[in-house]
Amino acid sequence: MAELKLVVFDVDGTLIDSLAHIKGAMKTAFDSCGHIPPDEAAVRSIIGLSLPEAMRQLDPSLDDAALMEVVEAYKNSFNRSETAEVRQDAPMFAGARAALDRLHARDELLLGVATGKSRRGLVRMMGVHGLEGLFVTSQVADNHPSKPHPSMLEQCLYDTGVKPHNAVIVGDTTFDMEMGRNAGFHTIAVRWGYHDAVDLAPHTDIMIDDFAALDAAVSQLLGLPL
């Protein structure tokens, strides 16, 4: 019997273009707490981190109480968005759903998610985009240290029984790539996300330009037929 393989996806910047949604929630959170909102470059740089770590990097002057106030304000703003707003401000990238469906249809592959989102945020996003049932394991910031700590991916391996050499992480940030390396995963970086390709290149096994290239990259790294 052939060994099962595992493909774990980051969400924001990899499957879903959520920059506008995240920027809006950040602005609302910082404004409501009386702090200066971060600019777009700063927001892009922290997408993928857990919220406390992200806020700490965005404004190192925040003490613990102020930091948690901003975190809660962000969660409230993010989760108050109407479904139509989420679809508009956080659409799936072109080709993402078709790629997920292709991989999901392969008997030898299991799919997972490792995201800096909360469980509540991930469940909502999956519901908005109809992604329920595609992933056998989904890891969120509620239960793990922030990326690039390997805890999320280690739990994915535990849940599925897959060995690290049979697993790959697909993501758009250096946090994803470093997390993958820390867990012993193969790594695929996507060029369309929130970290620049020049920063990703030293940390990844393969970089792809679009979802049409994903199947071949996965097959190459996991030793599968095309």
N, C-alpha and C positions, 0 to 999 in steps of 0.2 A: 504494500500500500504506500503510495507516494506521500511524502511529508507535506503538511499544509503550509502555506505561505501567508504572510500578513502584510497588508498595506495600510498604514496609519496616515490619516490626513490631518493637517492643521485646518482651521476653518477660515478665520479672517485673513484676507489677502491671498488665500490659496483656493478655496472653493467659492467664497463669497466676497464681493467687493463692498465691504462694510465701512469704508473710510468715512463717507459722508455721515452715516449713522453714528459712528463713534465720535467724530468731530462735534456733531451737534450735541450729543450727550455730555461730552467733556466741557463744552462752552457753558451749557446750562448748569452743570455741577459746580464749576469754578465760580461762575457769576453768582449763583445762589448762596455760595459760602463766602463771598466777599474777596475772592482771589482773582488774579489776572489769568484769563484762559490761555492755554498753550497755543502756539501757532501750529500750522499743518505739519511742518517738518518734524516738530517735536512729537506730535501725535503719531505720525508714521513710525518714528523710531522706537516707540514703546509697545506697539500693537503686537500681541502675542504673550506679553508678560501678564502675570496675575495683577489684579487691580491695585492692591497695596504697593507692590513693587513698581508698577507703572506710575502711580501718583507720586511715589517717593522720588522717582527719577525726573518727573515733570516739574516738581517743586520741592527741592531738598530743604527749603526753609520750614515746611510744615512739621509741626510736632505730631506726636502719635494721635492725639485727640482730633486735631484739625485734619490730619490725613484720613482718618476713618470717617469723618464728617463728609469729606469730599467723595470718598468711596461710596458711601450710602446715597449721596445725592446723585452720583453717576448711575448707580443701579436703578434708582427710582425713575430717573429721566429715561434711561435706556428701555426699561420695561413698560413705561407708560405709552410708548409709541403705538399707534394704531397699526394693524396688520398691513393696510395699504401703504402706510409710510415706510414700513420695514421693507416691503417689496421694492419700493422706489429707491430708498436710500441704501439698501443692502442687497442688491440683486446677485444672483449667481453669475460667475464668470462664464463667458461663452464656451460651450463645450463641456462644462463641468458635469452637468447631470448625465449627459450621454456617456462620458468617461466612467462615471460611477456605475452606471447600469452595465456597461461592458465588463468591467472588472467583477462586479457582483455576480454576473452570470457564469463566471469561471469557477468550476467546482473546487479547484485547488487553492483558491484565494479566499481569505477572510479580510474584511474591511473594518477599520477602526478609526476613531477620532481622538486627538489629543489637543485640547484648546485651553487658552487662558480665560475663556468664558466661564461664568458660573453655570451650574446645572440648569437653573431656571432660564438663563439666557440661551443656552444651547437647545433645550427642549423647545423653546419658543421659535428659535431660528429654524430648527428642523421642521417644525409644524408649518411655518410660513412657506417653506420651500418643498414640502412633501418628501422629506428625506427619511421618514421613519421606516425602520425595518432594514435599512441598508447596512448598518454597522452592528457588529456583534459585541464590540466593546467601545465605550466612550468615556474618556477621562477629562475632568474639568478642574478648574482652579480651587474649587471648594475642598477638595480632598488631597491636594498635592502641593509640594513646594513649587514655586514659579519655574518655568523654563529658564535656563537650560538644564535644570536638575532632571535626571533620567526617570524620576519616580512614575510619571504618567506612562511612559513607554514600558517600564518594568511591569506595571499593572496590566497593560495590554497583553504582554507575553504570558503573565500568570493566568489571565482570563481565558486565553486561547490555547495555551500549551505549546505555542510556537517558540522555536529557538531564535535567538537574536540574529544568527546568520541567515535565517529564512524570513527576515522582516525588513521593511523599508519604511521610512518616514518621508512624506511629501509635504513640503512647506515653503514659505516665502521669506523667512527671516533667518538671520544667523542664530537666533535662539532655537529655532527648530532644528537646524543642522547640527548645532553643538549638542542639543539634547539627544539627537539620534546617535551621534558619535559616542556620547557618554553611556548610552544604553547598548552599544554594539550593533546598531542598526546600519543598514545601507541608507544612503541619503539621496533624495531627488529634490533639487531646488527649482522653483518656478520663477520665470523671469518677469511675470506680470504683477507681482505683489508689491510689498511696501518697503523692502530693503533692496538696495542697488545690487545689480549683478556683480559688480567688481568686489563688493564686500562678501557676497555669497560664495564666489568661485573657490576661495581657498578651503571652504568647509564642506563642499559637496562632492559626491561621486559623479553625478550627472546633473546638468541643468537643461531644462526644456523650455521651449518658446511658446508652446500652446498645448492644449489637452490632447490633440491628435498624436502627440509624441509620447504620451504617458505609457501606453500599453507596451511599446517596445522598450522603454527605459526600465519598467518593472520586470519585464521578461529577461532582459539582459542581466540585471542585478541579482535576480532570484533564480536564474538558471532554468527558465521556463521556455517552452517553444512559443514562437510568435503566432 
